[in-house]
Amino acid sequence: MDRRHFLALAGAATLAGCAREEVAANDDPPVRFGYVSPQSGPLAAFGEADNYVVGRMRRHFERGLTIGGRRHRVEILTRDSQSDRGRAATVARDLISEGRVDLMLVAATPDTTNPVADVCEGAGVPCISTAAAWQPWWHDRKGDEAKPFRWTWHFFWGLEDNIGTYLDMWRQVPTNSVVGALWPNDADGLAAGDPEYGFPPRLKKEGFELVDPGRYENLTDDFRPQVNKFKKEKAEILTGVPQPPDFATFWKQAAELGYRPKVVTVGKALLFPAFIDAMVPSAEGVASEVWWSPGHPFSSSLTGESSARLAADYSARTGKQWTQPIGFVHALFEVAANVMSRAPAAQDRRGVADAIRNTDLRTIVGRIVWGGGKPNNPVPNVAKTSLVGGQWRRGEQFPFDLVVVSNSLAPAVKAAGRLTPIPTG
C-alpha cells in the first residue's frame, strides 16, 4: 500500500468515526437540564447574569455530553420564577411534565429554590439548588436528618458563616454594639431572626444588643416605624436581608429622618453593583457578605478559567460589572455536567440522584462535596461553600468596587483592607 492510499483510507476511517459520534449524539435522547431563577420582579438582580452564563454553557455543551458510554446532545431549558414562589412551582412542574428534564437546576433565594425543590422531591426528579443560605432551604422545607431528602440537594453557605463574617466586620469599627435588624416576613427573614439558629442567640452570646422591630412584609412602602425605633435605640449597626426595592425605600427614609448608622451589613439587597450605583443617598461604605468574586482562588472544572478571568470576560462581553451569582450559576452547571458524566444513563433518575450524593468536585466557587461529613455537610443534602465579607467603596472603572475586608472564615481569599465607618457627609 503506498503512502497516498494509506492516508486516504486513514482519513476515511477518521471521518467515519466522527460520523458515528455525531449520529450517537443526535440519535440518542438529549439530556435536558431545567434551570429556574428570578429573572424579573424584585429579585431580578439575582438573575441578571443568567443569559451570559447559560449562553456560555450552551456553547460549551455543543459537542454533547458522554453519559453511560453514550454521547448525548444537551438542552438547557430556562424559566423565570418572576420572584414569586407560586410561579416557581408552576414552571418547575411544566419543565418536568412538558420539558421532560432529566436534572433540575435552580438558583437564588428560598422564594425560588424551595418551591422548585419541593416539586422535584414530590415528582422524583433530581434537583440541585444554590444561592440561598442552607438553613431556610432546609428548615422551610421541613428537613429531617433521620429521613433526608431523596431527590433534592443544595450547596451554599449557612447563617453561621453569615453571622461570623458580620461579627468580624463589626469588630473592625468602634461602635456601641447595638444592632438594628431589618428582617422581612419571608424564609430568609424568618431564618435570620430564628431564636435557635439565627442571629439573636449568637449576638447575645457575643455581647451585642439586638433591636428587632419585628417582621415586615416585602415591598413595604413605609419603613419610618423601623427607622424611628433604630434611631431611638441608637443602633449604630444595621443588618438585615431585605429585597433591593425595600432597602432602597428604607435607606431613603432613614436619610430623611436623620438616621445614619456607622456600620451597615445587609444581605440580599447590597449584593449587586447596579443597585449600589442607583441608591439614594449614596451607598458608599455599605457592606455585605461575599459569596464569590474575581479574587476567589478557584477555577472552573469545565473550562479551566479562573474566577478573575470569568469575571473579566463577563465585563468585556456585557459592559457590566461582575456580580456574585455568576460564579454560583456557573458552578451549578459544573456540578450538573460532572453528575451526569458519572450517572449510568441520562434518563436513570435514581442513578443521577446517587451520582449527586457521591459528588466531590472542585469548582469555580470551591470544593462541593456531599457525604463528606461535618462541617462541610451540616445536615444531609447540604454542601457548604466559603464566605467572606466585603465593603462597597468608590471605584475606578465602575462607580463602586466591592472590596473584601473580612476573610476570617476563608483565609484563602485575600482581604484588601479593613471595614471603615459609613461616611458622614
Backbone torsions as a table, in degrees:
resi	resn	phi	psi	omega
1	MET	NA	125.1	-180.0
2	ASP	-79.3	168.6	-173.8
3	ARG	-62.0	-41.3	-178.9
4	ARG	-62.5	-43.7	-179.9
5	HIS	-63.8	-40.8	180.0
6	PHE	-61.5	-46.0	-178.7
7	LEU	-64.7	-36.1	178.4
8	ALA	-64.0	-44.9	179.6
9	LEU	-65.5	-40.3	179.4
10	ALA	-63.5	-41.6	178.8
11	GLY	-63.8	-40.7	178.5
12	ALA	-63.0	-40.1	179.4
13	ALA	-64.4	-40.6	178.6
14	THR	-62.8	-43.8	179.0
15	LEU	-64.2	-37.8	179.2
16	ALA	-64.2	-40.7	178.5
17	GLY	-63.3	-42.5	177.4
18	CYS	-62.4	-40.3	179.9
19	ALA	-63.4	-41.9	179.2
20	ARG	-62.2	-42.6	179.3
21	GLU	-63.7	-41.1	179.8
22	GLU	-64.4	-41.8	178.1
23	VAL	-62.2	-43.2	179.5
24	ALA	-60.5	-41.5	-178.3
25	ALA	-67.4	-29.8	-176.3
26	ASN	-93.8	-30.7	-175.7
27	ASP	-84.0	-34.9	177.8
28	ASP	-70.4	150.4	178.8
29	PRO	-57.3	140.0	178.3
30	PRO	-67.8	151.7	170.6
31	VAL	-89.0	131.8	-174.7
32	ARG	-115.2	123.6	172.3
33	PHE	-100.8	126.4	170.0
34	GLY	-93.9	140.3	179.1
35	TYR	-135.1	123.1	-178.4
36	VAL	-120.2	133.8	177.4
37	SER	-157.1	162.8	176.9
38	PRO	-80.9	100.4	-179.0
39	GLN	-99.3	-4.1	175.3
40	SER	-147.7	170.6	-178.1
41	GLY	87.5	-172.9	-173.6
42	PRO	-65.3	-17.4	179.5
43	LEU	-103.8	15.5	-174.0
44	ALA	-60.0	-24.8	179.8
45	ALA	-60.3	-28.3	178.0
46	PHE	-65.2	-28.7	-178.3
47	GLY	-102.3	10.0	-174.9
48	GLU	-57.3	-37.8	-175.9
49	ALA	-96.1	7.5	-175.8
50	ASP	-60.3	-44.5	-178.6
51	ASN	-59.8	-38.4	178.9
52	TYR	-64.7	-51.7	-175.8
53	VAL	-67.6	-46.3	-179.1
54	VAL	-63.1	-39.1	177.0
55	GLY	-60.4	-43.1	176.6
56	ARG	-61.7	-41.7	-178.6
57	MET	-66.6	-38.9	178.1
58	ARG	-62.4	-40.7	177.4
59	ARG	-67.3	-38.6	-179.3
60	HIS	-63.7	-36.7	-176.3
61	PHE	-91.6	12.6	-178.5
62	GLU	-59.3	-30.1	179.1
63	ARG	-85.7	1.6	177.7
64	GLY	90.5	-175.5	-177.1
65	LEU	-139.5	130.2	-179.4
66	THR	-86.0	122.4	-178.2
67	ILE	-133.0	122.4	-180.0
68	GLY	58.6	33.3	178.6
69	GLY	82.3	1.2	-179.5
70	ARG	-122.1	144.0	-176.6
71	ARG	-95.0	129.8	-176.3
72	HIS	-121.6	144.1	167.5
73	ARG	-66.1	152.7	-179.6
74	VAL	-116.4	128.8	175.3
75	GLU	-118.9	133.8	177.3
76	ILE	-114.1	115.4	-178.9
77	LEU	-104.9	115.0	-176.8
78	THR	-102.6	148.3	177.7
79	ARG	-141.7	148.3	-179.7
80	ASP	-98.6	122.8	177.2
81	SER	-77.3	-12.0	-177.7
82	GLN	57.4	26.4	179.4
83	SER	61.6	26.8	-175.1
84	ASP	-127.9	130.3	-177.7
85	ARG	-62.3	-44.3	-179.6
86	GLY	-63.2	-42.3	178.0
87	ARG	-64.0	-39.4	179.3
88	ALA	-59.8	-44.1	179.0
89	ALA	-65.2	-40.7	-178.9
90	THR	-62.9	-47.3	-178.2
91	VAL	-69.2	-29.7	176.2
92	ALA	-65.0	-43.1	178.1
93	ARG	-63.5	-39.6	178.9
94	ASP	-64.1	-41.2	179.4
95	LEU	-64.1	-32.3	179.6
96	ILE	-78.0	-47.7	-174.7
97	SER	-79.1	-42.0	-177.3
98	GLU	-98.6	-39.3	-179.1
99	GLY	-80.9	-18.7	179.2
100	ARG	51.3	49.3	-177.4
101	VAL	-71.0	147.0	178.5
102	ASP	-91.8	-26.5	179.9
103	LEU	-148.5	128.2	179.2
104	MET	-97.0	135.4	175.5
105	LEU	-121.2	140.1	-177.0
106	VAL	-151.1	142.9	-176.5
107	ALA	-141.2	152.1	161.6
108	ALA	91.2	97.2	173.3
109	THR	66.4	150.8	-179.7
110	PRO	-59.2	-24.3	-179.8
111	ASP	-63.2	-21.4	176.1
112	THR	-108.6	-46.5	-175.1
113	THR	-64.4	-41.9	-172.8
114	ASN	-69.1	-49.8	178.7
115	PRO	-63.5	-35.4	178.3
116	VAL	-66.8	-43.7	178.5
117	ALA	-62.7	-39.9	179.3
118	ASP	-63.4	-41.4	178.1
119	VAL	-62.3	-44.0	-178.9
120	CYS	-66.5	-40.1	178.8
121	GLU	-62.1	-40.1	179.0
122	GLY	-71.0	-31.0	-176.6
123	ALA	-92.9	-6.9	-178.7
124	GLY	72.1	40.2	179.7
125	VAL	-115.7	126.7	179.2
126	PRO	-59.3	138.1	-175.8
127	CYS	-143.9	135.7	175.3
128	ILE	-123.6	130.9	-177.4
129	SER	-128.0	163.0	179.3
130	THR	-159.4	-179.7	177.3
131	ALA	62.7	42.6	171.2
132	ALA	-155.1	132.1	179.0
133	ALA	-53.3	143.7	-170.7
134	TRP	-68.2	-29.1	-178.2
135	GLN	-63.1	-50.3	177.1
136	PRO	-65.3	-30.0	175.4
137	TRP	-66.0	-41.1	-175.8
138	TRP	-81.4	-53.4	-173.7
139	HIS	-72.8	-39.5	178.6
140	ASP	-62.0	-27.5	-179.8
141	ARG	-95.2	8.1	178.4
142	LYS	62.5	45.5	178.4
143	GLY	-61.8	143.1	-177.2
144	ASP	-131.6	115.0	-178.0
145	GLU	-62.7	-28.2	179.2
146	ALA	-75.1	-20.7	179.8
147	LYS	-139.6	78.7	-175.4
148	PRO	-61.9	162.6	174.9
149	PHE	-64.2	144.0	-178.0
150	ARG	-90.3	-30.7	-169.5
151	TRP	-120.4	-10.2	-171.0
152	THR	-120.1	135.5	-174.0
153	TRP	-137.5	151.8	-171.2
154	HIS	-141.8	143.3	170.8
155	PHE	-134.8	130.4	178.1
156	PHE	176.4	179.4	176.1
157	TRP	-86.7	176.3	-178.7
158	GLY	-120.2	173.7	179.8
159	LEU	-60.6	-32.0	178.5
160	GLU	-61.1	-34.6	177.3
161	ASP	-74.6	-41.1	178.0
162	ASN	-59.3	-49.3	-178.9
163	ILE	-64.3	-45.3	-179.7
164	GLY	-60.6	-40.2	178.8
165	THR	-67.1	-43.6	178.4
166	TYR	-62.9	-43.4	179.5
167	LEU	-59.1	-41.0	179.3
168	ASP	-63.0	-39.8	178.2
169	MET	-69.7	-41.5	-179.0
170	TRP	-59.8	-37.0	-177.1
171	ARG	-73.6	-8.5	179.2
172	GLN	-84.4	-9.2	-178.9
173	VAL	-128.1	129.6	177.3
174	PRO	-64.0	122.6	177.4
175	THR	-141.4	178.8	175.6
176	ASN	-87.8	5.1	177.0
177	SER	65.6	23.1	175.1
178	VAL	-99.8	125.2	-172.1
179	VAL	-115.9	121.0	173.7
180	GLY	-89.9	135.0	-175.2
181	ALA	-113.4	124.3	179.3
182	LEU	-110.6	84.7	-173.6
183	TRP	-114.3	122.3	-179.0
184	PRO	-79.5	167.3	177.8
185	ASN	-87.7	65.5	174.9
186	ASP	-141.6	-177.4	-174.5
187	ALA	-59.5	-40.8	179.0
188	ASP	-65.2	-47.0	-178.5
189	GLY	-66.1	-40.7	179.5
190	LEU	-66.2	-37.4	178.0
191	ALA	-67.4	-44.9	-178.9
192	ALA	-61.2	-36.8	-178.4
193	GLY	-92.3	6.8	-177.1
194	ASP	-62.7	132.6	-175.9
195	PRO	-71.8	-10.7	-179.0
196	GLU	-103.0	-49.3	-174.6
197	TYR	-118.2	1.0	-178.6
198	GLY	-90.3	-157.7	-177.8
199	PHE	-67.1	-41.9	-170.4
200	PRO	-51.3	-52.3	-177.1
201	PRO	-66.5	-34.8	-178.5
202	ARG	-70.9	-40.4	179.9
203	LEU	-64.9	-40.4	178.0
204	LYS	-61.8	-43.6	180.0
205	LYS	-62.7	-35.2	-176.2
206	GLU	-89.0	3.2	174.5
207	GLY	87.4	19.4	177.8
208	PHE	-101.4	145.1	177.6
209	GLU	-96.7	128.8	-176.2
210	LEU	-101.2	131.2	173.3
211	VAL	-110.8	106.3	-174.8
212	ASP	-119.4	103.6	-179.2
213	PRO	-78.4	2.3	179.8
214	GLY	99.7	171.2	-177.0
215	ARG	-78.9	142.1	175.9
216	TYR	-116.1	160.2	179.6
217	GLU	-83.8	140.4	177.6
218	ASN	-57.5	147.7	-178.6
219	LEU	66.2	32.9	172.9
220	THR	-70.0	142.3	-179.8
221	ASP	-106.7	3.0	-179.6
222	ASP	-137.5	104.6	177.9
223	PHE	-106.6	16.4	-178.9
224	ARG	-62.1	-36.2	176.6
225	PRO	-60.7	-42.7	178.9
226	GLN	-66.6	-43.9	-179.5
227	VAL	-60.0	-46.8	-178.2
228	ASN	-63.3	-36.9	179.0
229	LYS	-67.9	-43.9	178.4
230	PHE	-62.5	-39.8	-179.6
231	LYS	-67.0	-43.0	-179.8
232	LYS	-63.5	-41.2	-177.2
233	GLU	-84.9	1.7	178.3
234	LYS	56.7	48.1	178.8
235	ALA	-75.6	105.6	-179.1
236	GLU	-85.5	-7.0	176.4
237	ILE	-121.7	134.6	176.9
238	LEU	-120.9	134.2	175.5
239	THR	-138.2	172.7	179.6
240	GLY	156.9	179.0	176.9
241	VAL	-135.5	54.0	-179.3
242	PRO	-76.7	156.7	170.5
243	GLN	-70.0	154.8	-178.0
244	PRO	-51.2	-48.3	-179.2
245	PRO	-60.4	-35.2	-178.8
246	ASP	-69.6	-40.5	179.3
247	PHE	-68.8	-33.5	176.8
248	ALA	-60.4	-42.7	178.0
249	THR	-64.8	-46.8	-179.7
250	PHE	-60.0	-47.5	-174.8
251	TRP	-63.3	-39.5	178.6
252	LYS	-66.9	-44.5	-179.1
253	GLN	-70.0	-32.1	176.2
254	ALA	-62.8	-41.8	178.9
255	ALA	-64.4	-40.7	-179.2
256	GLU	-64.4	-32.9	-178.1
257	LEU	-95.4	3.9	175.0
258	GLY	78.2	24.6	176.9
259	TYR	-101.5	119.7	179.4
260	ARG	-139.2	99.3	179.8
261	PRO	-68.5	160.3	177.6
262	LYS	-76.6	-33.6	-176.7
263	VAL	-130.9	132.5	175.7
264	VAL	-126.5	114.3	175.5
265	THR	-124.6	100.4	-173.3
266	VAL	-125.9	129.7	177.2
267	GLY	-86.3	171.1	176.7
268	LYS	65.9	-69.7	-174.1
269	ALA	-66.8	-35.5	-171.6
270	LEU	-97.5	23.1	-179.3
271	LEU	-86.8	-20.8	-162.3
272	PHE	-114.9	128.7	-176.5
273	PRO	-61.5	-36.6	-178.6
274	ALA	-62.9	-37.5	178.7
275	PHE	-71.3	-41.6	179.1
276	ILE	-59.6	-43.2	-179.2
277	ASP	-60.9	-33.6	-172.4
278	ALA	-91.9	-7.0	-174.7
279	MET	-65.5	141.0	177.1
280	VAL	-131.8	124.2	-5.1
281	PRO	-67.5	-174.9	-173.4
282	SER	-54.3	145.4	177.8
283	ALA	-92.4	8.1	-177.3
284	GLU	-56.0	126.6	176.0
285	GLY	95.9	-12.0	177.8
286	VAL	-70.2	158.2	-173.4
287	ALA	-136.3	164.5	-178.8
288	SER	-159.4	171.6	170.9
289	GLU	-71.9	153.9	179.0
290	VAL	-124.5	111.6	-179.7
291	TRP	-79.6	-40.2	-174.5
292	TRP	-153.1	146.5	179.9
293	SER	-155.4	170.6	175.3
294	PRO	-61.1	-21.7	-179.6
295	GLY	-85.1	-4.8	178.5
296	HIS	-70.1	130.8	-172.2
297	PRO	-84.5	50.3	-177.4
298	PHE	-124.9	159.4	-180.0
299	SER	-131.4	157.7	-179.2
300	SER	-74.0	134.2	175.7
301	SER	-75.5	-13.8	179.5
302	LEU	-91.6	-45.2	-172.5
303	THR	-112.6	-14.8	-176.4
304	GLY	79.8	-1.9	-179.4
305	GLU	-67.8	144.8	173.7
306	SER	-80.3	166.3	176.0
307	SER	-59.4	-42.3	-178.9
308	ALA	-62.5	-41.1	-178.3
309	ARG	-69.4	-39.3	179.0
310	LEU	-63.7	-45.1	179.6
311	ALA	-62.8	-41.2	179.8
312	ALA	-66.6	-37.6	179.3
313	ASP	-65.6	-39.8	178.0
314	TYR	-59.5	-46.9	-179.4
315	SER	-65.4	-39.8	-179.2
316	ALA	-65.4	-37.3	-176.6
317	ARG	-84.5	-27.9	-175.2
318	THR	-110.3	-19.2	-174.6
319	GLY	77.1	7.2	-178.0
320	LYS	-108.4	161.7	177.6
321	GLN	-74.9	147.1	177.8
322	TRP	-57.7	153.1	-179.9
323	THR	-138.0	147.2	-168.8
324	GLN	-58.3	-39.0	-178.6
325	PRO	-60.7	-18.5	179.8
326	ILE	-52.1	-49.8	-176.7
327	GLY	-62.8	-41.0	-175.1
328	PHE	-78.0	-33.3	174.5
329	VAL	-67.4	-41.2	175.8
330	HIS	-58.8	-44.9	-179.5
331	ALA	-63.6	-33.5	176.1
332	LEU	-55.2	-45.7	-178.8
333	PHE	-74.7	-28.8	172.7
334	GLU	-60.8	-48.5	-179.4
335	VAL	-64.5	-41.9	-179.6
336	ALA	-59.1	-46.2	-179.6
337	ALA	-64.9	-42.0	179.6
338	ASN	-64.3	-42.7	179.3
339	VAL	-62.0	-49.5	-177.2
340	MET	-65.0	-33.6	179.4
341	SER	-67.0	-21.5	179.1
342	ARG	-100.3	-6.0	-179.6
343	ALA	-76.6	151.5	179.3
344	PRO	-63.5	-36.5	-179.2
345	ALA	-159.4	155.5	-175.6
346	ALA	-60.7	-38.9	-175.4
347	GLN	-96.7	10.7	178.1
348	ASP	-88.3	90.3	-173.8
349	ARG	-63.0	-41.5	178.4
350	ARG	-64.3	-39.7	177.6
351	GLY	-64.1	-37.8	177.6
352	VAL	-66.0	-44.1	179.0
353	ALA	-61.7	-40.5	177.6
354	ASP	-64.2	-37.5	178.7
355	ALA	-65.4	-37.7	176.4
356	ILE	-61.6	-47.2	-178.0
357	ARG	-57.2	-33.3	-175.9
358	ASN	-96.1	14.7	-178.3
359	THR	-69.6	135.5	170.7
360	ASP	-147.1	95.9	-169.4
361	LEU	-134.9	137.6	174.5
362	ARG	-94.8	118.2	-172.7
363	THR	-119.4	-176.4	179.9
364	ILE	-70.7	-10.2	173.5
365	VAL	-109.6	10.5	179.8
366	GLY	109.2	-170.2	-177.1
367	ARG	-76.4	132.1	176.2
368	ILE	-120.2	115.1	-177.8
369	VAL	-139.6	127.0	171.9
370	TRP	-103.1	143.5	178.2
371	GLY	85.3	11.1	-179.6
372	GLY	-89.5	-5.9	-178.8
373	GLY	86.0	173.2	-178.3
374	LYS	-73.4	149.1	6.0
375	PRO	-88.3	-5.1	-179.5
376	ASN	-63.1	-30.9	-178.2
377	ASN	-124.5	85.0	-176.2
378	PRO	-63.9	-31.0	173.6
379	VAL	-140.7	162.2	176.5
380	PRO	-57.6	150.8	176.7
381	ASN	77.9	-3.7	-177.1
382	VAL	-118.8	131.7	172.8
383	ALA	-118.0	126.6	-176.8
384	LYS	-87.1	147.2	172.3
385	THR	-118.0	168.3	-173.8
386	SER	-80.6	164.8	-178.3
387	LEU	-147.2	138.8	173.1
388	VAL	-129.8	178.8	179.3
389	GLY	-120.9	147.3	-178.0
390	GLY	-138.5	157.8	179.2
391	GLN	-124.9	139.0	178.0
392	TRP	-82.7	121.4	179.3
393	ARG	-128.4	160.6	179.8
394	ARG	-54.7	132.0	-177.0
395	GLY	-107.0	-175.4	178.9
396	GLU	-107.5	-61.9	179.9
397	GLN	-72.4	-36.4	178.9
398	PHE	-122.0	161.9	-175.8
399	PRO	-55.3	-39.8	-179.7
400	PHE	-134.9	147.0	173.8
401	ASP	-117.4	143.5	176.4
402	LEU	-91.9	110.8	-174.0
403	VAL	-103.9	126.7	179.3
404	VAL	-69.3	124.4	-178.5
405	VAL	-124.6	-2.9	178.0
406	SER	-143.4	117.9	177.3
407	ASN	-130.7	25.3	-176.5
408	SER	-60.2	-28.9	-179.8
409	LEU	-96.1	-8.3	-179.0
410	ALA	-147.8	72.9	-176.0
411	PRO	-60.6	-20.0	179.5
412	ALA	-65.2	-23.5	176.9
413	VAL	-91.4	119.0	-174.5
414	LYS	-72.1	137.8	174.2
415	ALA	-91.7	143.3	-177.4
416	ALA	-105.3	7.6	-179.3
417	GLY	164.4	-167.0	177.8
418	ARG	-119.7	158.5	179.4
419	LEU	-63.0	139.1	175.3
420	THR	-117.9	154.0	-179.3
421	PRO	-63.2	155.7	174.3
422	ILE	-59.9	130.7	178.2
423	PRO	-58.4	141.1	-177.8
424	THR	-87.7	-16.5	-177.1
425	GLY	-78.2	NA	NA
